[in-house]
């Protein structure tokens, strides 16, 4: 038995702030758009994301690197949209993020690498086969989300596109995440058995 596995410390559970960080920017985006329009909504979403990165640092003593990176890119694209007076820069943001994530996960899967493990190993202890399966599943989901957003922003008005993001894509993402819980929980139980067996077999 690998001593590194046997002696590994338990990973922290899913953090509340991680889930809240997905909801708050969307809520800010939706509410502000109703009153002030798409540009103000994008700025509000960025502000909410930045605030949550700061709160995560204060409460959990960790830097949410992915959220910080996503917020920075969103801020740059929103600034470009405002300066160029072109809302398309705001609308393509979900496509860029989803498309990039899909590419990383699926290309990694083709190369035999479980890229989900790279992003989330600090939150979960899972067997390699589970990481590989989750990488493929989420890669395909993000690919579908990219195509859906590209179709939506071209076919819908600004308000309808915002509603699509908040009322359709956000719930769809949540439901897909819930659908992955069984395989994740089974993987965690399997890893606990492996780690317990390693401890029992150690001198």
N, C-alpha and C positions, 0 to 999 in steps of 0.2 A: 504493500500500500504506500502510495506517495505521501511522505511525511508532511509536505506542504499542504496537501488536501486535508490530511488528518488533523493538522494543527491550525487550520485556517479559522479565523474568527468569524462568527456568524455575521452575515451581511445585515445592514439595517433594513427595516421594512419600508414599504412604499410610503413616501412622505406626503403628508397632506398638502404641503406647499407645492409639490410637483403637480398634483391634480388641479389645485386652485389656479396655478399659473396658466393652465390651458383655458380656463373659463373666463377669468377676469378681463384679459385683453379683448376677447370676443364680445363680452358684455359691454365694455366701454365703446368698442367699435360700433356696435349695433345702436346703442342709446344715443351716442353723440351724432351719428349719421342722421338719425331721425330729426334732430334739431338743427344741426349746423352743416351737414353735408359730408362728402367723402374725404376731403382733405383734413378737416378737423377730426373726423373719426379715426383716420390713420394716425394722426398725432396723439390722440387720446389712447389708442391701443399701444403705441410705443411707450408712452408715459406709464401706463399700467404695467407693461412688461418690465421696464426699467425699475419701477418701484418694487416689483416682486423679486427681481434679482437682488436688490439691496436688502429686502426683508429676509430673503433666504440666507444671505451672508450673515446678517445679524443674529437670526434665530438658530440656524443650523450650522453656523461657522464653516460654510463651504461656498465656493464660487460656482454658480450654475453656468458652466462654460458654454454649453450648447445654447442655453437661453440668452446669454450675453452676446454670443456670436449672431444668433438670429435677430435679436433686437438691433444690433449695430447695422446689419445688412438692411433691415426694414427701415431704419432711420435714413440711411443713405438713399434708398430708393424713393422714400417719401419726399426727401429733400429735392431729389431730381424731379419728381412729379410736380412739386410746387413751383420750382424754378422754371420748368418747361411748360407748366400749365397743361400737363398731360396725365390724365388719371390712369392711363394704362399701366404706368409704373407701379401703381398701388395694386391694381387688379392682378398683375402677374406675380406678385410676391408669393402667394400660396403655391403657384405652379413651380416657381424656382426652388422653394424649400422642399416641396414634396418630390419634385423631379430629381433634385440632388440626392435626397435621402434614398429614393428608390434606386438610383444608379449605384450608390455606395453599397446598399444591401444586396442587390441582385448581382452586381459584378463580383462582389466579395463571395457570394454564394457559388457562382460559377468557378471561382478559384478555390473553393473548398474552405473559405473562411467565414466564420459566424460574426458578422459585423455588429449585430445587436449586442453581443458580449462586450464589445469595445465601449459602447455607449452606456450600458446598463449593468455592468458587472458589479458596480458598487452597491446596487440595490438588490440584486438577486444572486443566489448561488444555484446554478442550474447545470445539468450535464451538457456536454458539448452537442449531443444530438438534438437537444431541445433548443439550444441557441441557434443551431443551423435551421431547424424548422421555423422558429420565430422569425429569423432573418428573411427566409423565403416568403412567409406569409405577409409580413409587414412591407417587404419590398414590392410585392404585387399590389397590396392595398395602396401604397403611396403612388404607384404607377397609375392605378385607376383614379385616385384623387387628383392627380396632375391632369389627366385627360378630361375629367369632369369639370375642373376649374377652367381649363382652356375653352371648353365648349360653352360654359356658363357665362363668362365675362364677355364673350363675343355675341351671345344671343340675348342677354338680359339687360335691362336698364340698370343704372347704378343701384337704386334701392332694391330691386329684385335680386341683384347679385349679392348684395349684403345679406339679404334674407336667406339666400341660398347658402352662403357661408355659415351663417349662424344657426339656421333652423333645419338644414339638411346635412351639411358636411360635418358640423360639430357633433350632432347626435349619431351620425353614421360612424364617426371615429370612436365615440364612446362605446357604441354597441360592439364594434369590432374589437376594441380593447377588452371588453367583458368576455367576448367569445374566446379570447386567448387565455383567460384565467385557468380553465381546467388543465391545459397542458403545462402552464407555468407552475401551478400548485403541485401537480404530479412530479414535475421536475425537482421542485424544492424538497418534497418528501423523499425522493430518490437520493438526493444529495445528502440529506440528513442521515439516511441509512448508511451511505458510503462513509461519511465522516465518523458516525458512531462506530462502525465496524473497524475503521482505522485506529480509533482510540483504544478499542478493546484489544486489538492485536499488537499495539505498541508495548514495549517492555516497561 
